[in-house]
Amino acid sequence: MSNRAPFTIHREVAGFDLVFRWWGGEYVEIAFPGDEVGFEVINVWDAGTGEPRIERSLSALRSAVEVWVNDPEMDRGHDLREYAMATGR
């Protein structure tokens, strides 16, 4: 992890406010506002090249978050409600 500040996006997903933080490495961390530790990650790493699959920029992070949010094979609302119930949110 770098000493510089991460690229950060705040976005509502299925009625939950989330924070997406990326330091430019393997994973985008997903957390609830105020939480220091994320509960989920988005893998943006290309193991073959040893570099991220996305450009190190805020706009690329936004695009990766949109892909994650809109993944047709995942029910983000269900997953977030389950997590919220399990953690008392």
C-alpha positions as CSV (number, residue, x, y, z in Angstrom):
1,M,0.0,0.0,0.0
2,S,1.2,3.5,-0.8
3,N,1.6,6.4,1.5
4,R,-0.4,8.6,-0.9
5,A,-4.1,9.1,-0.6
6,P,-6.2,6.6,-2.5
7,F,-8.6,7.4,-5.3
8,T,-11.9,7.5,-3.6
9,I,-15.5,7.3,-4.8
10,H,-18.7,7.5,-2.7
11,R,-21.7,5.8,-4.4
12,E,-25.1,4.6,-3.4
13,V,-25.6,0.9,-4.3
14,A,-29.0,-0.7,-3.7
15,G,-29.9,1.9,-1.0
16,F,-26.5,1.6,0.8
17,D,-23.9,4.4,0.8
18,L,-20.5,2.8,0.0
19,V,-17.0,4.0,-0.3
20,F,-14.7,2.6,-3.0
21,R,-10.9,3.2,-2.3
22,W,-8.1,2.3,-4.6
23,W,-4.4,2.9,-4.0
24,G,-3.5,1.8,-7.5
25,G,-2.7,-1.9,-6.7
26,E,-4.5,-5.2,-7.0
27,Y,-7.8,-4.4,-5.3
28,V,-10.4,-1.7,-5.0
29,E,-11.6,-1.8,-1.4
30,I,-15.3,-1.4,-0.7
31,A,-16.4,-0.1,2.7
32,F,-19.2,1.6,4.5
33,P,-18.6,5.3,5.2
34,G,-16.6,5.6,8.4
35,D,-15.2,2.1,8.3
36,E,-11.4,1.8,8.1
37,V,-11.5,-1.7,6.7
38,G,-13.5,-2.8,3.7
39,F,-15.9,-5.7,3.6
40,E,-15.3,-6.6,-0.1
41,V,-12.8,-6.0,-2.9
42,I,-12.9,-5.6,-6.7
43,N,-9.9,-7.4,-8.3
44,V,-8.4,-5.1,-10.9
45,W,-5.0,-6.8,-11.2
46,D,-3.6,-8.5,-14.3
47,A,-1.3,-11.2,-13.0
48,G,0.2,-11.7,-16.4
49,T,1.5,-8.2,-16.7
50,G,1.9,-7.4,-13.0
51,E,-0.1,-4.2,-13.5
52,P,-3.7,-3.1,-13.0
53,R,-6.1,-3.9,-15.8
54,I,-7.3,-0.3,-15.5
55,E,-5.5,3.0,-15.8
56,R,-4.5,4.6,-12.5
57,S,-7.1,7.4,-12.5
58,L,-10.3,8.4,-10.9
59,S,-12.2,7.9,-14.1
60,A,-10.9,4.4,-14.5
61,L,-12.0,3.6,-10.9
62,R,-15.4,5.0,-11.7
63,S,-15.7,2.7,-14.7
64,A,-14.6,-0.4,-12.6
65,V,-17.1,0.5,-9.9
66,E,-19.9,0.7,-12.5
67,V,-18.9,-2.7,-14.0
68,W,-19.0,-4.2,-10.4
69,V,-22.3,-2.5,-9.5
70,N,-24.0,-3.6,-12.8
71,D,-22.6,-7.2,-13.0
72,P,-25.7,-9.1,-14.3
73,E,-24.6,-12.3,-12.6
74,M,-24.6,-10.7,-9.1
75,D,-27.5,-9.4,-7.0
76,R,-25.7,-6.6,-5.2
77,G,-28.8,-5.5,-3.3
78,H,-29.3,-9.0,-1.8
79,D,-25.6,-9.3,-0.9
80,L,-25.6,-5.9,0.8
81,R,-28.8,-6.5,2.7
82,E,-27.4,-9.9,3.9
83,Y,-24.1,-8.3,5.0
84,A,-26.0,-5.4,6.7
85,M,-28.2,-7.8,8.6
86,A,-25.2,-9.9,9.7
87,T,-23.3,-6.9,10.9
88,G,-26.2,-5.1,12.5
89,R,-26.2,-2.2,10.1
